[in-house]
Amino acid sequence: MSRVSRKTTVPASREEVWRLVADPYNLPRWWPRVLRIEGVEGEGQGVQWTKVLGTSEGRSVRADFHCTATVEPERFGWEQDIEGTPFERHLKHYAVETTLAEAGGATEVTLTADQTLRGMSRLGSPMMRRGQGSLLEEALEGLERALA
């Protein structure tokens, strides 16, 4: 399993950041390559949604997710539903967790991605770690822009 974390401090209250990160409909505002969110069902832990992601070739790819952890206003985690999808060929597990901590009038945001590759894809694990690090850095930059 590959685990990658990145953190930053944003000049916003923890409640403001929570409202942004805990609502799947807000993902296009800050998560890289998300074009839109569809089919949000439920609320809190167990809420499900579909991310429509844009590829570098201009196509769109759909990926289903569900919330695995929610502790307001401290932690929000989600996991990709992989079984029975085209992602299953390469991934066993993909999850992201956002943690929020008070930082003297600002909020320290930590994003952590856990990813387990399948089969021959495991050979690309170091590249995937670097890619996940870049993705999390882009997400933190997007979060700062969305809160500005």
Backbone as CSV, one residue per row, in Angstrom:
resi,resn,N_x,N_y,N_z,CA_x,CA_y,CA_z,C_x,C_y,C_z
1,MET,0.842,-1.171,0.000,0.000,0.000,0.000,0.883,1.227,0.000
2,SER,0.487,2.197,-0.762,1.207,3.445,-0.881,0.411,4.536,-0.160
3,ARG,1.051,5.196,0.778,0.386,6.259,1.548,1.174,7.547,1.369
4,VAL,0.477,8.602,0.942,1.105,9.887,0.681,0.299,10.965,1.389
5,SER,0.990,11.898,2.058,0.316,13.007,2.740,0.948,14.329,2.350
6,ARG,0.120,15.346,2.316,0.568,16.720,2.110,-0.259,17.602,3.033
7,LYS,0.350,18.714,3.502,-0.405,19.609,4.369,-0.083,21.059,4.072
8,THR,-1.024,21.907,4.449,-0.852,23.339,4.327,-1.726,24.011,5.377
9,THR,-1.489,25.291,5.586,-2.333,26.075,6.484,-3.056,27.107,5.642
10,VAL,-4.381,27.158,5.793,-5.193,28.102,5.020,-5.778,29.149,5.965
11,PRO,-5.851,30.398,5.501,-6.365,31.479,6.344,-7.893,31.499,6.391
12,ALA,-8.470,30.454,6.935,-9.924,30.344,7.064,-10.219,29.533,8.322
13,SER,-11.405,29.709,8.869,-11.774,28.949,10.057,-11.977,27.481,9.703
14,ARG,-11.869,26.649,10.692,-12.061,25.218,10.475,-13.477,24.935,9.974
15,GLU,-14.460,25.689,10.452,-15.840,25.499,10.008,-16.004,25.846,8.529
16,GLU,-15.338,26.922,8.078,-15.402,27.291,6.652,-14.792,26.195,5.782
17,VAL,-13.633,25.696,6.202,-12.961,24.643,5.436,-13.817,23.383,5.453
18,TRP,-14.398,23.062,6.611,-15.252,21.882,6.727,-16.413,21.939,5.739
19,ARG,-17.081,23.093,5.666,-18.228,23.225,4.745,-17.807,22.947,3.304
20,LEU,-16.594,23.307,2.963,-16.105,23.072,1.602,-15.753,21.599,1.374
21,VAL,-14.974,21.014,2.292,-14.455,19.667,2.035,-15.464,18.557,2.321
22,ALA,-16.455,18.802,3.163,-17.385,17.739,3.543,-18.613,17.659,2.639
23,ASP,-18.693,18.509,1.628,-19.814,18.482,0.693,-19.299,18.033,-0.675
24,PRO,-19.648,16.814,-1.110,-19.139,16.333,-2.397,-19.417,17.276,-3.564
25,TYR,-20.529,18.018,-3.521,-20.828,18.940,-4.613,-19.755,20.026,-4.763
26,ASN,-18.956,20.271,-3.734,-17.893,21.276,-3.802,-16.597,20.767,-4.420
27,LEU,-16.476,19.472,-4.653,-15.219,18.930,-5.184,-14.741,19.606,-6.469
28,PRO,-15.617,19.958,-7.417,-15.101,20.634,-8.618,-14.445,21.984,-8.317
29,ARG,-14.747,22.573,-7.195,-14.154,23.860,-6.825,-12.703,23.723,-6.397
30,TRP,-12.301,22.508,-5.926,-10.952,22.421,-5.371,-10.192,21.136,-5.717
31,TRP,-10.852,20.059,-6.058,-10.130,18.814,-6.350,-9.730,18.779,-7.818
32,PRO,-8.477,18.476,-8.129,-7.987,18.501,-9.517,-8.778,17.575,-10.450
33,ARG,-8.991,18.052,-11.638,-9.583,17.312,-12.759,-11.046,16.910,-12.583
34,VAL,-11.698,17.354,-11.502,-13.116,17.037,-11.332,-13.930,18.056,-12.131
35,LEU,-14.672,17.573,-13.123,-15.509,18.443,-13.941,-16.846,18.719,-13.261
36,ARG,-17.429,17.665,-12.672,-18.707,17.817,-11.969,-18.935,16.595,-11.084
37,ILE,-19.909,16.739,-10.193,-20.322,15.665,-9.298,-21.759,15.314,-9.634
38,GLU,-22.043,14.024,-9.677,-23.397,13.558,-9.989,-23.851,12.556,-8.939
39,GLY,-25.148,12.417,-8.820,-25.754,11.337,-8.053,-25.397,11.277,-6.590
40,VAL,-25.352,12.423,-5.917,-25.077,12.397,-4.485,-26.292,11.804,-3.776
41,GLU,-26.046,10.749,-2.994,-27.124,10.082,-2.263,-26.713,9.892,-0.815
42,GLY,-27.602,10.246,0.096,-27.347,10.096,1.521,-26.656,11.314,2.077
43,GLU,-26.254,11.187,3.328,-25.492,12.262,3.965,-24.628,11.670,5.061
44,GLY,-23.635,12.445,5.490,-22.732,11.959,6.519,-21.953,10.742,6.050
45,GLN,-21.560,9.909,7.015,-20.820,8.707,6.653,-21.725,7.806,5.824
46,GLY,-21.237,7.362,4.702,-22.024,6.532,3.797,-22.567,7.277,2.595
47,VAL,-22.472,8.624,2.586,-22.923,9.363,1.411,-22.152,8.852,0.196
48,GLN,-22.833,8.744,-0.935,-22.226,8.242,-2.170,-22.336,9.297,-3.260
49,TRP,-21.376,9.300,-4.181,-21.419,10.234,-5.296,-20.567,9.713,-6.449
50,THR,-20.742,10.323,-7.601,-19.948,10.002,-8.779,-19.162,11.247,-9.184
51,LYS,-17.848,11.089,-9.315,-16.988,12.159,-9.840,-16.906,11.966,-11.344
52,VAL,-17.081,13.041,-12.094,-16.814,13.024,-13.524,-15.493,13.767,-13.687
53,LEU,-14.461,13.024,-14.085,-13.099,13.554,-14.191,-12.754,13.820,-15.645
54,GLY,-11.991,14.869,-15.876,-11.505,15.168,-17.216,-10.112,14.604,-17.416
55,THR,-9.873,13.976,-18.566,-8.543,13.443,-18.871,-7.757,14.469,-19.681
56,SER,-6.453,14.247,-19.799,-5.619,15.158,-20.585,-5.973,15.097,-22.067
57,GLU,-6.642,14.006,-22.500,-7.062,13.866,-23.902,-8.422,14.509,-24.157
58,GLY,-9.029,15.086,-23.122,-10.311,15.751,-23.296,-11.526,14.859,-23.097
59,ARG,-11.313,13.616,-22.713,-12.439,12.719,-22.443,-12.861,12.868,-20.986
60,SER,-14.018,12.293,-20.665,-14.428,12.274,-19.264,-14.513,10.833,-18.782
61,VAL,-14.198,10.650,-17.512,-14.188,9.344,-16.872,-15.019,9.458,-15.605
62,ARG,-15.867,8.473,-15.374,-16.713,8.459,-14.187,-16.106,7.522,-13.144
63,ALA,-16.145,7.964,-11.894,-15.650,7.145,-10.791,-16.584,7.340,-9.596
64,ASP,-16.999,6.228,-8.986,-17.921,6.272,-7.855,-17.155,6.235,-6.543
65,PHE,-17.653,7.000,-5.563,-17.018,7.114,-4.255,-18.066,7.056,-3.158
66,HIS,-17.614,6.782,-1.946,-18.483,6.862,-0.777,-17.670,7.354,0.419
67,CYS,-18.348,8.031,1.325,-17.713,8.560,2.529,-17.450,7.417,3.496
68,THR,-16.234,7.369,4.034,-15.855,6.325,4.978,-15.703,6.845,6.401
69,ALA,-15.543,8.167,6.550,-15.354,8.747,7.881,-15.762,10.198,7.866
70,THR,-16.529,10.581,8.865,-16.868,11.988,9.003,-16.965,12.328,10.484
71,VAL,-16.092,13.235,10.915,-16.096,13.749,12.276,-16.061,15.269,12.140
72,GLU,-17.216,15.905,12.281,-17.321,17.348,12.079,-16.674,18.091,13.229
73,PRO,-15.892,19.106,13.003,-15.269,19.591,11.770,-13.813,19.168,11.663
74,GLU,-13.520,17.904,11.921,-12.132,17.456,12.007,-11.664,16.549,10.882
75,ARG,-12.539,15.660,10.404,-12.056,14.634,9.475,-13.162,14.230,8.512
76,PHE,-12.787,14.122,7.224,-13.702,13.638,6.204,-12.903,12.739,5.268
77,GLY,-13.342,11.486,5.131,-12.628,10.546,4.277,-13.552,9.920,3.263
78,TRP,-12.994,9.571,2.093,-13.779,8.887,1.076,-12.948,7.817,0.394
79,GLU,-13.658,6.850,-0.168,-13.022,5.711,-0.824,-13.689,5.478,-2.171
80,GLN,-12.878,5.080,-3.145,-13.408,4.789,-4.470,-14.006,3.384,-4.489
81,ASP,-15.159,3.246,-5.128,-15.784,1.936,-5.348,-15.137,1.352,-6.602
82,ILE,-14.298,0.361,-6.418,-13.470,-0.148,-7.514,-14.005,-1.435,-8.131
83,GLU,-14.568,-2.305,-7.301,-15.007,-3.611,-7.782,-16.016,-3.479,-8.928
84,GLY,-15.756,-4.227,-10.008,-16.653,-4.230,-11.154,-16.513,-3.033,-12.078
85,THR,-15.446,-2.238,-11.911,-15.215,-1.070,-12.771,-13.931,-1.270,-13.563
86,PRO,-13.692,-0.462,-14.587,-12.423,-0.563,-15.326,-11.199,-0.295,-14.442
87,PHE,-11.374,0.439,-13.331,-10.256,0.713,-12.428,-9.759,-0.561,-11.745
88,GLU,-10.591,-1.578,-11.688,-10.274,-2.821,-10.997,-9.035,-3.515,-11.584
89,ARG,-8.759,-3.283,-12.851,-7.580,-3.901,-13.477,-6.279,-3.422,-12.851
90,HIS,-6.284,-2.188,-12.325,-5.046,-1.592,-11.825,-5.051,-1.301,-10.329
91,LEU,-6.221,-1.121,-9.743,-6.321,-0.712,-8.344,-7.035,-1.748,-7.489
92,LYS,-6.532,-1.948,-6.276,-7.253,-2.732,-5.278,-8.003,-1.797,-4.337
93,HIS,-7.364,-0.652,-4.048,-7.909,0.253,-3.033,-7.435,1.676,-3.316
94,TYR,-8.354,2.647,-3.158,-7.977,4.057,-3.252,-8.862,4.845,-2.297
95,ALA,-8.236,5.544,-1.363,-8.973,6.327,-0.378,-8.240,7.633,-0.099
96,VAL,-9.009,8.649,0.278,-8.461,9.963,0.621,-9.070,10.385,1.948
97,GLU,-8.239,10.988,2.795,-8.745,11.525,4.052,-8.274,12.961,4.207
98,THR,-9.201,13.815,4.623,-8.906,15.214,4.903,-9.028,15.415,6.402
99,THR,-7.971,15.940,7.032,-8.050,16.264,8.449,-7.816,17.755,8.628
100,LEU,-8.556,18.320,9.571,-8.511,19.755,9.823,-8.151,19.998,11.282
101,ALA,-7.224,20.942,11.525,-6.818,21.281,12.884,-6.723,22.793,13.011
102,GLU,-7.117,23.307,14.171,-6.985,24.732,14.451,-5.515,25.120,14.396
103,ALA,-5.262,26.313,13.837,-3.880,26.805,13.743,-3.872,28.311,13.968
104,GLY,-4.262,28.739,15.166,-4.205,30.161,15.516,-5.018,31.054,14.604
105,GLY,-6.285,30.794,14.450,-7.144,31.600,13.585,-7.184,31.110,12.151
106,ALA,-6.327,30.181,11.832,-6.312,29.563,10.494,-6.588,28.068,10.695
107,THR,-6.494,27.316,9.600,-6.738,25.878,9.674,-5.619,25.127,8.972
108,GLU,-5.055,24.150,9.683,-4.082,23.263,9.070,-4.858,22.125,8.409
109,VAL,-4.651,21.966,7.102,-5.336,20.939,6.318,-4.318,19.890,5.901
110,THR,-4.623,18.632,6.210,-3.778,17.519,5.786,-4.595,16.614,4.882
111,LEU,-4.076,16.342,3.700,-4.683,15.391,2.780,-3.798,14.154,2.735
112,THR,-4.412,12.995,2.887,-3.690,11.729,2.839,-4.380,10.808,1.855
113,ALA,-3.611,10.252,0.927,-4.143,9.300,-0.050,-3.514,7.939,0.214
114,ASP,-4.352,6.913,0.281,-3.909,5.522,0.397,-4.293,4.816,-0.889
115,GLN,-3.319,4.161,-1.495,-3.575,3.510,-2.770,-2.859,2.162,-2.797
116,THR,-3.594,1.116,-3.181,-3.005,-0.202,-3.352,-3.207,-0.615,-4.796
117,LEU,-2.101,-0.871,-5.471,-2.151,-1.259,-6.874,-2.319,-2.767,-7.003
118,ARG,-2.798,-3.205,-8.153,-3.077,-4.614,-8.417,-2.132,-5.137,-9.511
119,GLY,-1.725,-6.382,-9.380,-0.974,-7.075,-10.427,0.298,-6.364,-10.847
120,MET,0.529,-6.338,-12.145,1.739,-5.720,-12.696,1.783,-4.223,-12.439
121,SER,0.649,-3.610,-12.169,0.615,-2.175,-11.875,1.450,-1.842,-10.646
122,ARG,1.653,-2.842,-9.770,2.447,-2.601,-8.556,3.861,-2.151,-8.887
123,LEU,4.374,-2.516,-10.056,5.725,-2.111,-10.443,5.835,-0.601,-10.612
124,GLY,4.729,0.054,-10.857,4.728,1.506,-11.026,4.480,2.260,-9.744
125,SER,4.576,1.578,-8.608,4.252,2.188,-7.321,5.027,3.478,-7.023
126,PRO,6.354,3.541,-7.247,7.054,4.802,-6.977,6.520,5.966,-7.826
127,MET,6.200,5.694,-9.088,5.647,6.753,-9.945,4.261,7.170,-9.452
128,MET,3.467,6.196,-9.009,2.136,6.499,-8.510,2.214,7.354,-7.248
129,ARG,3.200,7.083,-6.369,3.378,7.882,-5.161,3.684,9.328,-5.520
130,ARG,4.582,9.516,-6.490,4.906,10.877,-6.926,3.681,11.552,-7.522
131,GLY,2.929,10.801,-8.321,1.718,11.340,-8.927,0.680,11.711,-7.886
132,GLN,0.513,10.870,-6.870,-0.436,11.174,-5.798,0.007,12.401,-5.013
133,GLY,1.310,12.532,-4.778,1.826,13.716,-4.085,1.491,14.987,-4.863
134,SER,1.703,14.951,-6.168,1.384,16.109,-7.017,-0.110,16.403,-7.002
135,LEU,-0.931,15.352,-7.053,-2.376,15.529,-7.021,-2.814,16.180,-5.709
136,LEU,-2.264,15.725,-4.590,-2.627,16.308,-3.297,-2.168,17.757,-3.189
137,GLU,-0.986,18.063,-3.733,-0.517,19.457,-3.730,-1.452,20.341,-4.559
138,GLU,-1.882,19.848,-5.718,-2.846,20.595,-6.543,-4.155,20.787,-5.793
139,ALA,-4.605,19.759,-5.077,-5.852,19.853,-4.321,-5.738,20.908,-3.229
140,LEU,-4.600,20.952,-2.520,-4.417,21.964,-1.483,-4.388,23.376,-2.075
141,GLU,-3.762,23.528,-3.241,-3.777,24.835,-3.921,-5.198,25.206,-4.316
142,GLY,-5.960,24.234,-4.809,-7.354,24.475,-5.173,-8.188,24.853,-3.982
143,LEU,-7.922,24.232,-2.852,-8.623,24.545,-1.613,-8.353,25.992,-1.184
144,GLU,-7.099,26.388,-1.273,-6.745,27.779,-0.932,-7.445,28.765,-1.861
145,ARG,-7.490,28.458,-3.156,-8.191,29.339,-4.114,-9.674,29.411,-3.817
146,ALA,-10.282,28.279,-3.522,-11.721,28.232,-3.271,-12.096,29.003,-2.010
147,LEU,-11.194,29.070,-1.059,-11.479,29.759,0.200,-11.082,31.233,0.183
148,ALA,-10.374,31.647,-0.864,-9.921,33.057,-0.943,-11.078,33.994,-1.233
